[in-house]
């Protein structure tokens, strides 16, 4: 009888121990899932912050190229002396409306890139912020159109300056105004570099929004 009673007591104690340990086994899976979710969130946040930092670097590079294009075109001016100081040939960017449009358009691009830097910094501090990133992608797209229009129209004039057009009786002037054409060509190249960087900025913004 004593053995039977001791056996029953052991069984009851083992049952209580199992009942006490069972909830611990059940909570292991939720804890692991929570840790995995937190790790994934941290990784996503780090990726977004990395994209935002790269966005800021590209924005500064676009500002530098746009500013270089604006300054180069705005200072494009060459005078050729002919016989006397009172009779000269002069070529300046403001003689051509296309080049004037180029300077004004690229000046707007420079101003926009300066104003967009604070929004890019906000995206670094708050990687999950949607509104600043959405505003950047919209205005970047508009600025791409403006920059492409300014660079494309100026490129057409530079081509005519280098090669002329016999059908329209337009003479190539770059043989006489070499410095003028060289600076104008450099400004156009810098403008197209700006276009490429702005396209990369739009792609980065779209990638960041897609991760939300």
Buried (B, 14 or more C-beta within 10 A) or exposed (E): EEEEEEEEEEEEEEEEEEEEEEEEEEEEEEEEEEEEEEEEEEEBBEBBBEBBBEBBEBBEBBBBBBBBBBBBBBEBBBEEEEEEEEEEEEBBBEEBEBBBBBBBBBBBBBEBBEEBEEBBBBBBEBBBBEEBBEBBBEBBBEBBEBBBEBBBBBBEBBBBBBEBEEEEEEEBBBEEBEEBBBBBBBBBBBBBBBBBBBBBBBEBBEEBEEEE
